[in-house]
Amino acid sequence: MAENTNRNVFGFHGIAGVLISIVGLLIILVALITLAIDKQRIGVTKPYNPAPIRDVNNLKMISVENKQFAFQPKKDK
């Protein structure tokens, strides 16, 4: 049997490969956390605007019988 003389500790299949994969995963984790925090900030500064909902009867999944449990629009003065 031939001996494997092509061993390399610092090749991509050794320590460097592990470090590259860990750094890559950490970069992905930081990017996803940054995007999530950014979306949370947008949600805080621009909350949902209920102004386009003017009639409760036009909303889906709300019947006339259970509209007291649903969103009630403000009455225009």
C-alpha positions in Angstrom: 0.0 0.0 0.0 1.3 3.5 -0.9 1.7 5.9 2.0 -0.2 9.2 1.8 2.6 11.8 1.6 0.3 14.6 0.4 -0.7 15.7 4.0 -1.0 19.4 4.7 -2.1 20.8 8.0 -2.6 24.3 6.7 -4.5 23.3 3.6 -8.2 24.0 3.0 -9.0 20.6 4.4 -7.1 21.2 7.6 -7.0 24.0 10.2 -7.4 26.7 7.6 -10.5 25.1 6.2 -12.1 24.9 9.6 -11.2 28.6 10.3 -12.5 29.7 6.9 -15.8 27.9 7.5 -16.2 29.3 11.0 -15.4 32.9 9.8 -17.9 32.4 6.9 -20.6 31.3 9.3 -19.9 34.1 11.7 -20.1 36.6 8.8 -23.5 35.2 7.8 -24.7 35.3 11.4 -23.7 38.9 11.8 -25.3 39.9 8.5 -28.6 38.2 9.4 -28.6 39.8 12.9 -27.9 43.2 11.4 -30.8 42.8 8.9 -33.1 41.7 11.7 -32.2 44.7 13.8 -32.7 47.0 10.9 -36.2 45.6 10.2 -37.1 46.1 13.9 -36.0 49.7 13.7 -38.1 50.3 10.6 -41.0 48.7 12.4 -40.6 51.0 15.4 -40.3 54.2 13.4 -43.0 53.4 10.8 -45.7 51.3 12.5 -48.7 49.8 10.7 -51.0 52.5 9.4 -54.6 51.5 9.8 -55.9 54.5 7.8 -56.6 52.5 4.6 -59.0 50.3 6.5 -62.2 52.2 6.4 -64.9 49.6 6.5 -64.8 46.5 8.7 -67.1 44.6 6.3 -64.5 44.7 3.5 -61.9 42.8 5.5 -61.3 39.1 4.9 -62.0 36.6 7.7 -64.3 39.0 9.6 -68.0 38.4 9.5 -70.7 40.8 10.6 -71.4 38.6 13.6 -67.9 38.8 15.1 -66.9 42.3 14.1 -66.9 43.4 17.8 -63.7 41.2 18.2 -62.0 42.7 15.2 -60.2 46.0 14.4 -62.6 49.0 14.8 -61.7 52.0 12.6 -61.8 55.5 14.0 -64.9 57.4 13.1 -64.2 60.4 10.9 -65.5 63.7 12.3 
